[in-house]
């Protein structure tokens, strides 16, 4: 091999090696996917059949990526004109003053449902070591002022659909028994629960229906069947998408819109668009 051919080969190998790194850093983290699915719900009022419920999760507003991507994503999401919108936790990354100020800027552009908008908190919304109650309260105030009704171990009904929201599993305020001891199984119910590991806790009181979660980011970097690098759950079955818990409960794990770190590979950021149907 002459010198010219050798240098050409070196250049080709370098480019091929650099492309995956560049793609996973600058392309996929901002390549939003709208995942459209049907959501069959028991006892759903006929008036809600065909309506849209949008799930947005894990914004992670902070300094680890350009949060203007979130605003741009919100603008695209508004074109779906959803009747319901749910936010399933981790609105900020660290919960410091700078994060809260930036969250206010982002949520001025929030996607709101024409009928109702609900939210729950995630572990990052509790600040350092997930123990800062005041940080969580400040985030809730920002979100309530942005038109999002926050659920913290309680439920709210809208147009015949009951939304039950758990506070975060890792927080000091996780207390689903407060709302599950007397939930009405004869109504149409949806549970919002940030961390899917809560599905394995003895807190469900016979609930049968859908649970919408986030938290995992789908692993952020993943080669299915080979490796999932970042998966902050005990139950490694809980990666992303639809999971039948085989006891009447169905779990959906959103892959997240934001990122803890600006890197994704084969796990595009997601906004889920559900069409409500009668189970």
C-alpha positions as CSV (number, residue, x, y, z in Angstrom):
1,X,0.0,0.0,0.0
2,X,1.5,3.3,-1.0
3,X,1.4,6.4,1.3
4,X,-1.5,8.1,-0.6
5,X,-3.7,5.0,-0.3
6,X,-2.7,4.5,3.3
7,X,-3.7,8.1,4.2
8,X,-7.0,7.7,2.3
9,X,-7.9,4.6,4.3
10,X,-7.0,6.3,7.6
11,X,-9.3,9.2,6.6
12,X,-12.2,6.9,5.8
13,X,-11.9,5.0,9.0
14,X,-11.8,8.2,11.0
15,X,-14.9,9.6,9.3
16,X,-16.8,6.3,9.8
17,X,-15.8,6.3,13.5
18,X,-16.7,9.9,14.1
19,X,-20.1,9.8,12.4
20,X,-21.9,7.7,15.1
21,X,-20.6,10.0,17.8
22,X,-21.7,13.1,15.9
23,X,-25.1,11.6,15.1
24,X,-25.8,10.6,18.7
25,X,-24.7,14.0,20.0
26,X,-26.1,16.5,17.4
27,X,-28.8,14.7,15.4
28,X,-30.8,12.1,17.3
29,X,-31.3,14.1,20.5
30,X,-33.2,16.7,18.5
31,X,-35.0,14.3,16.1
32,X,-38.4,14.3,17.7
33,X,-40.8,11.4,17.0
34,X,-44.6,11.7,17.5
35,X,-45.7,8.2,18.5
36,X,-49.4,7.6,17.7
37,X,-51.3,4.8,19.5
38,X,-54.7,3.8,20.6
39,X,-55.6,3.9,24.3
40,X,-58.5,1.6,25.2
41,X,-60.0,2.6,28.5
42,X,-62.7,0.8,30.5
43,X,-65.9,2.8,31.1
44,X,-64.8,5.6,28.8
45,X,-67.8,8.0,28.1
46,X,-69.0,7.9,24.5
47,X,-68.3,11.6,24.3
48,X,-64.6,11.0,24.7
49,X,-64.2,8.2,22.1
50,X,-61.8,9.4,19.4
51,X,-60.4,12.3,21.5
52,X,-56.7,12.8,21.8
53,X,-54.6,12.5,24.9
54,X,-51.0,13.6,24.6
55,X,-48.2,12.5,26.9
56,X,-45.1,14.7,27.3
57,X,-42.4,13.5,29.8
58,X,-39.0,14.3,31.2
59,X,-38.3,17.8,29.9
60,X,-35.1,18.1,32.0
61,X,-34.9,21.9,31.6
62,X,-31.3,22.8,32.5
63,X,-27.9,23.5,30.9
64,X,-27.1,20.1,29.5
65,X,-28.8,20.8,26.2
66,X,-30.4,23.7,24.4
67,X,-34.0,23.8,25.9
68,X,-35.2,25.9,22.9
69,X,-35.6,22.4,21.4
70,X,-38.5,21.9,23.9
71,X,-40.2,25.1,22.8
72,X,-39.9,24.1,19.2
73,X,-41.3,20.7,20.0
74,X,-44.2,22.3,21.8
75,X,-45.1,24.3,18.7
76,X,-45.2,21.1,16.6
77,X,-47.2,19.3,19.2
78,X,-49.9,22.0,19.3
79,X,-50.8,21.2,15.7
80,X,-52.4,18.0,17.0
81,X,-54.9,20.1,19.0
82,X,-55.1,17.5,21.9
83,X,-58.2,17.5,24.1
84,X,-56.1,16.2,27.1
85,X,-52.4,16.7,27.8
86,X,-50.4,15.0,30.6
87,X,-46.9,15.8,31.7
88,X,-45.3,12.8,33.6
89,X,-42.5,14.4,35.6
90,X,-38.9,15.6,35.6
91,X,-39.5,19.1,34.4
92,X,-36.0,20.2,35.4
93,X,-32.6,18.7,35.7
94,X,-31.2,20.0,39.0
95,X,-33.9,22.2,40.4
96,X,-31.6,25.1,41.1
97,X,-32.7,28.8,40.7
98,X,-31.4,28.9,37.1
99,X,-33.4,25.8,36.2
100,X,-36.5,27.3,37.7
101,X,-36.1,30.5,35.8
102,X,-35.6,28.6,32.5
103,X,-38.6,26.4,33.2
104,X,-40.7,29.5,33.4
105,X,-39.5,30.6,30.0
106,X,-40.2,27.1,28.5
107,X,-43.6,26.7,30.0
108,X,-44.9,30.0,28.6
109,X,-45.1,27.9,25.4
110,X,-46.6,24.8,27.1
111,X,-48.9,22.5,25.2
112,X,-52.4,22.6,26.9
113,X,-55.4,20.3,26.3
114,X,-58.6,22.0,25.2
115,X,-60.4,20.0,27.9
116,X,-57.8,19.5,30.6
117,X,-54.1,19.4,31.3
118,X,-52.5,17.5,34.2
119,X,-49.0,16.9,35.5
120,X,-47.0,14.9,38.1
121,X,-43.5,15.4,39.5
122,X,-40.5,13.3,38.9
123,X,-37.4,12.6,41.1
124,X,-35.4,15.5,39.5
125,X,-38.2,17.9,40.5
126,X,-37.1,17.3,44.1
127,X,-33.6,18.7,43.7
128,X,-30.5,17.3,45.4
129,X,-30.9,13.7,46.5
130,X,-34.6,14.0,45.6
131,X,-35.3,15.5,49.1
132,X,-36.0,19.3,48.5
133,X,-39.7,19.7,49.1
134,X,-39.5,23.5,48.6
135,X,-38.0,23.0,45.1
136,X,-40.9,20.7,44.3
137,X,-43.4,23.2,45.6
138,X,-41.8,26.0,43.5
139,X,-42.0,23.9,40.4
140,X,-45.6,23.1,41.0
141,X,-46.4,26.8,41.4
142,X,-44.7,27.5,38.0
143,X,-46.7,24.7,36.4
144,X,-50.0,25.7,37.9
145,X,-49.5,29.2,36.7
146,X,-48.8,27.8,33.2
147,X,-52.2,26.0,33.1
148,X,-51.2,22.6,34.4
149,X,-53.2,21.0,37.2
150,X,-50.7,19.1,39.4
151,X,-51.6,15.8,40.9
152,X,-49.7,14.8,44.0
153,X,-51.2,11.5,45.3
154,X,-54.6,12.7,44.4
155,X,-57.1,12.6,41.5
156,X,-59.1,14.9,39.3
157,X,-62.0,14.1,37.0
158,X,-62.5,15.9,33.7
159,X,-65.4,15.2,31.4
160,X,-65.9,11.7,32.8
161,X,-62.3,10.7,32.8
162,X,-60.5,10.4,36.1
163,X,-56.8,11.2,36.3
164,X,-54.9,9.7,39.2
165,X,-51.4,11.1,39.9
166,X,-48.7,9.5,42.1
167,X,-45.9,11.6,43.5
168,X,-42.5,10.3,42.6
169,X,-41.3,6.9,43.9
170,X,-37.9,8.2,45.1
171,X,-39.3,11.4,46.7
172,X,-40.3,11.9,50.4
173,X,-43.9,12.4,49.2
174,X,-44.6,9.1,47.6
175,X,-47.9,8.0,49.1
176,X,-50.2,6.4,46.5
177,X,-52.3,4.7,49.2
178,X,-53.7,8.1,49.9
179,X,-55.5,8.0,46.6
180,X,-55.8,4.3,45.8
181,X,-57.7,3.2,48.9
182,X,-60.9,4.8,47.6
183,X,-60.5,5.2,43.8
184,X,-63.7,4.3,41.9
185,X,-63.1,1.3,39.6
186,X,-66.5,1.9,38.0
187,X,-65.2,5.1,36.3
188,X,-62.8,5.6,33.5
189,X,-59.4,5.9,35.1
190,X,-55.8,6.7,34.0
191,X,-52.9,6.7,36.4
192,X,-49.8,8.9,35.9
193,X,-46.7,7.5,37.6
194,X,-43.3,8.9,36.8
195,X,-41.1,5.9,37.8
196,X,-42.4,2.6,36.4
197,X,-40.7,0.7,39.3
198,X,-43.8,1.7,41.3
199,X,-45.7,-0.8,39.3
200,X,-44.0,-3.5,41.4
201,X,-45.1,-2.0,44.7
202,X,-48.1,-3.3,46.7
203,X,-50.1,-0.1,46.3
204,X,-52.5,-0.7,43.5
205,X,-55.6,-2.0,45.3
206,X,-56.8,-4.2,42.4
207,X,-56.5,-1.4,39.8
208,X,-57.0,-2.5,36.2
209,X,-56.2,0.0,33.5
210,X,-53.5,2.1,32.0
211,X,-50.4,3.6,33.8
212,X,-48.5,6.3,31.9
213,X,-44.8,6.6,33.0
214,X,-41.5,8.2,31.9
215,X,-38.2,8.3,33.8
216,X,-36.2,5.7,31.8
217,X,-35.7,7.8,28.6
218,X,-35.7,4.5,26.9
219,X,-32.1,4.0,28.0
220,X,-31.1,7.0,25.8
221,X,-28.5,4.9,24.0
222,X,-29.6,1.4,23.0
223,X,-29.0,-1.5,20.7
224,X,-32.1,-3.7,21.3
225,X,-31.1,-7.2,22.4
226,X,-27.5,-6.1,22.9
227,X,-27.1,-3.2,25.3
228,X,-29.2,-0.5,27.0
229,X,-26.7,1.9,28.7
230,X,-28.8,4.1,31.0
231,X,-31.7,2.5,32.7
232,X,-32.5,3.9,36.2
233,X,-35.0,1.2,37.2
234,X,-34.7,-2.0,39.2
235,X,-37.0,-3.9,36.9
236,X,-35.0,-4.0,33.6
237,X,-38.1,-5.0,31.7
238,X,-39.2,-1.4,32.0
239,X,-37.4,0.2,29.1
240,X,-40.0,2.0,26.9
241,X,-43.3,1.5,25.1
242,X,-46.3,-0.6,25.9
243,X,-45.9,-3.4,28.5
244,X,-48.6,-5.8,29.6
245,X,-48.3,-6.4,33.3
246,X,-50.5,-9.4,33.0
247,X,-52.8,-8.5,35.8
248,X,-55.2,-6.2,34.1
249,X,-52.8,-3.3,34.2
250,X,-51.1,-1.9,31.0
251,X,-48.0,0.2,31.3
252,X,-46.8,2.8,28.7
253,X,-43.3,4.2,29.2
254,X,-42.6,7.4,27.2
255,X,-39.0,7.8,26.0
256,X,-38.8,11.4,27.1
257,X,-38.6,14.7,25.2
258,X,-35.5,16.1,27.0
259,X,-32.3,14.4,28.1
260,X,-30.2,14.1,31.2
261,X,-27.2,14.2,28.9
262,X,-27.2,15.3,25.3
263,X,-26.7,11.9,23.8
264,X,-29.2,9.4,22.2
265,X,-28.7,6.4,19.9
266,X,-31.6,4.4,18.6
267,X,-33.8,6.1,21.2
268,X,-35.4,9.2,19.6
269,X,-37.1,11.8,21.9
270,X,-40.8,11.1,22.0
271,X,-44.2,12.8,22.4
272,X,-47.0,10.2,22.6
273,X,-50.3,10.9,20.9
274,X,-53.0,8.6,22.2
275,X,-56.5,8.2,20.6
276,X,-59.0,7.3,23.3
277,X,-61.1,4.3,22.6
278,X,-63.6,2.2,24.6
279,X,-62.0,-1.0,26.0
